[in-house]
Amino acid sequence: VVTTYCPANNEPIASVRQGNLEDYEETVKKAKEAWKVWADIPAPKRGEIVRQIGDALRQKIKVLGSLVSLEMGKIFVEGVGEVQEYVDVCDYAVGLSRMIGGPILPSERPGHALIEQWNPVGLVGVITAFNFPVAVYGWNSAIAMICGNACLWKGAPTTSLVSVAVTKIIAKVLEDNKLPGAICSLVCGGADIGTAMAKDERMDLLSFTGSTKVGKQVALMVQERFGRSLLELGGNNAIIVFEDADLNLVIPSALFAAVGTAGQRCTTARRLFLHESIHDEVVTKLAKAYAQVRIGDPWDSDTLYGPLHTKEAVKMFLDAVEQAKQQGGSVVCGGKVINRPGNYVEPTIVTGLPHNAPIVHTETFAPILYVLKFKEEEEVFAWNNEVKQGLSSSIFTKDLGRIFRWLGPKGSDCGIVNVNIPTSGAEIGGAFGGEKHTGGGRESGSDSWKLYMRRST
């Protein structure tokens, strides 16, 4: 039994019984049986079921958003926004359910047809992280379902209540349509369940969102059995501000990207490269903006910034600040734990470190922004690309030539490349994911549906 705690006060909310390996075994069998029913349903009809799931989530959006705030710790508007993402992906998937197709190609043999047909892979395992306990499952499950797959979900143990709530909403829709609830199965559990999923031949695709360290272990286990994996791992994202940038855009964008979700997004801005001519001005303005961030209970509508998810995260934050100081950094603002109940830390800005300092190359899942100076475009593009991760990146400039160089082959090596907007926004219509140690996976938009299917020629 796992006790789930509220990050805003560290009080227990509820106890959740986790599944063991016998439960897992039974769940996989039921999901595989349910798949036989689901695969026979035409794709547009599957789309209709997913549409109903989106509607069911719409009806519960505020209460589910509140639960995300209570259990994960992100502010209420972000909790609701996360459920909205699932709703939007359902809408996207409904349209997609009538559009998935492969080409009919000219055959070189007379009287023959050459067709590429797409079929579901079967059972999709989805392992999600604490920081987006609703949306990431939504991206995967809505697309996987219209492709004709059943899903088996393992959420983070620290957000089990959210996993149970979402699964019950989906199960009701399935059962109201006389379909087995096991089409979208859930096992609450720890690393033992995750390992079982990675090693299980019956898991036709394993989608894993989490740290690079654990993702590497998952990838090796899945590869060992020649399975398929979709990996969404760490990010060490940079914003680059050139001397011609509009600072009225830069300040709120950098603040939002670095401080939003208390720095616990994979797309959080962790490095801010400022051209030397504007460095001091931007640091002064940004520190002033940081001082105005409203800190409070995540479910209070006035709050802009809530707690870190766990006590361990607070310790990681303090360790990183200490290392930054030891490596030559100066703390301009923040750097301390806030004296109040819960896992609150001050949003932090560190200046004076070299671009290649070890701590700058480390992804700390906390609201610490390293501000770094640069002179030339070429060097700063290289510095953006020199970290192991390759998720999101952004430049602020008005120079059209520079924008196209940034988007081109010698520009950003990230999966998400932004211009004049923060690193932390993503749209469901575009494939979400990153390169290098971010894992190379793509979820949700564009042609990422192909990952949830197998091709027959």
Steps between C-alpha positions, in 0.01 A plus 500: 500500500636839395396816681460796271596839646402857414821685397359831631496382864638143501176377656379153394203505259420131457647151486509309173556127474762430232479207262740207539633275223201262523264796452713612206481155340120491530471855363714426192286192421179706528644780286605249231148348502344847480722583202330225295169686540651845439697403185177388328337843540544729196740790562236779467285318760804481728532874441143546623589326829806724540274803434279388788809464724590862415145608595512307828828675586347839407224443754752425776772745393494721810479222757770298322716814467458557876612145571814558287574812709437318825710193424769621255527859629472700175278808510127456432502672160779263386313199641189594300719579198645152516156336489416737213798358310353150530163638380669670202691183408171308504358754250814465288477118514134501391595671173800274459279189532356578153830593339755229578600330179783369287561554130394276213816495289545419130596133473760400241311173444195506273169427675648551848436750776769631735359627829648626824262416782531609862386272782501547879802367689273347769571593860664834579664540841510859625726597792457865601675740739368700798529841334228447238285230660207547257619652171779258407272200541239689296738567211590132483166335571280711269727435201566137595125435533393634161785298348328189643722427800418417858695690769662400828593801713740529790499852643746635756442348848490853650202597279298178529175682584512686168567172314202331668269797437588524129464123452156497666380780268620304193368165628148642542496621137619160374250307714209733406579401140493129594877474454748343744657753738824304465558673163653771723651309790691642796752346737617721786848387593867574538817402318407128513197561277700730271770236458238231431350719226840567341588130492155373396483368142122563507563877526500585129608861559629653820469876531712629789513856635749573777865559577778423252660266754193275537415539130835351406429190712152468345641538146756225556242258644258563213775479236623172645171338396489698170197687631395850406543797730403865488715707738433850634789575737693796642543850366762767569338777306648835403362841411740717297444878503673709233573873523206585268241305703178658629562495876128550569459149357816356654434572870154336536605215268814417699307529827221271380739245349728484808249534786183337357410171675778596749757396238365144477428478128719310256478819288596740785764760404813421702758706303455863395767624257513881486701706253766685702362842397163435673606254772488733800178672396314169452628356831379811687156493334463124546594515871234771544242278328602200717437710812137548392416129457199418718585193709225307676269199514474347153119483508471874582413681175739789579806277527755499217755271660447196720717241677741239371348154484699326778741558787769326289455768232571769761826325591598478130429873464725589797778271374490662155515854643799398713679346200430811291667716767799265526545513121516881503137609467334791679143468627322816384168407656350201677711201596326421828217289641189706584403485866145363479340153501550294184783469246542866409829643368583843364516537120872548436725684255874419483748710298873487430542133411679386183277340234662159559495492883397148614191629684385689189514170311294324770121500483376585850122469510457827691456874434868591451594714200867529397561833324801491265674764283583463129654712221435326165212311336718206398635435851160526670335263250780253580444551876128433458588169335786390727284347776401134488126570478320639195140581585407868471681822408419860424653820359383859531601715204354710217766395247330289230824345373592392852155347554540279193855402599360402843235281336749351252761221504759697702245648739327339796535121526185471713168336414315823585645822356337830599536861385394792725298274732602300812630142497215360706199520271405213269208451264321172451501538120878472480697189592635545853841361598874544479835372382815348660454414870139624483437163336392578144131425559211700354154515654164633392492720188614485137568140385589365846198265471730278293691408816184336638451286189684248285530525125417218256597529134 
